[in-house]
């Protein structure tokens, strides 16, 4: 709904400038859209919360009376609760209550996950608990694809990520099989054209790549992570030049690449404790990259890169101060040089903008 409002904002401006709608009509549309977001958005959020609570209530009731029930009654109650949730989801979807339908799907997925645990307990099944989480994720994925439920797919990605983290910690190594279910759920996000889900996939993959620095080469692969992040950023810039009709894809890719790169650089600076000259070089590279990202965000209209650059630069400066607080002279000299460099870049950017603005105005006239 929020992405719809952003899209309608852009469309309304374009329609007004083209003369297709009047200012009064634009204002009326904005009021109607805002009212729909406030009412339906709150109702859908409360419906999803209620589904979570009802799912826990059902499973708590079954668990508390588990020993007193015959096995056939236990299985029947679990299956009836599961299919009742999905039937309710279908009924609500046909009535146009999509938010409530998604909530019913989530309730069914919650019951499915609880059923896995209770059935394994009932039949005394031993095994790796993470496998049960993967099975739960598979059920969420099937429900998300079959019922076209984006929240269910989001839950599937969360469960897959939890499964991957649990297995990586258990095996104490890089858990490459994580990429298989990650790719399957990500493909479902793309198939359903759900941008928040693709961002969720980007976050999960970003975390996986960053973790490689602590897992590969005896925990000393942060340079590889930095190089991978730079490669992702370069691919995003090239993609924006070659395929400018996909700005959302390239801006998101650039931002995730920036996070990966900075995670690798920060590990090299503050986790590995390098010598002062190496540390200074890495700090200069990090700040130069962040400043370049800010300029890129301004030039391309990528607000995410802009804010990541601002936040990253602030965190970098604070971390440098904490790291070098014992050598105040070196710290003050470093900040002085960095401040002069940034000031020079600001002056250069201002002069470039001043020269370009008359040309833009002349072209527009």
Secondary structure, 3 states (H helix, E strand, C coil): CHHHHHHHHHHHHHHHHCCCCCHHHHHHHHHHHHHHHHHHHHHHHHHHHHHHHHHHHHHHHHHHCCCCCCHHHHHHHHHHHHHHHHHHHHHHHHCCCHHHHHHHHHHHHHHHHHHHHHHHHHCCCCCCHHHHHHHHHHHHHHHHHHCCCHHHHHHHHHHHHHHHHHHHHHHCCCCCCHHHHHHHHHHHHHHCCCHHHHHHHHHHHHHHHHHHHHHHHHHCCHHHHHHHHHHHHHHHHHHHHHCCCCHHHHHHHHHHHHHHHHHHHHHHHHHCCCCHHHHHHHHHHHHHHHHHHHHHHHHHCCHHHHHHHHHHHHHHHHHHHHHCCCCHHHHHHHHHHHHHHHHHHHHHHHHHHHHHHHHHHHHHC
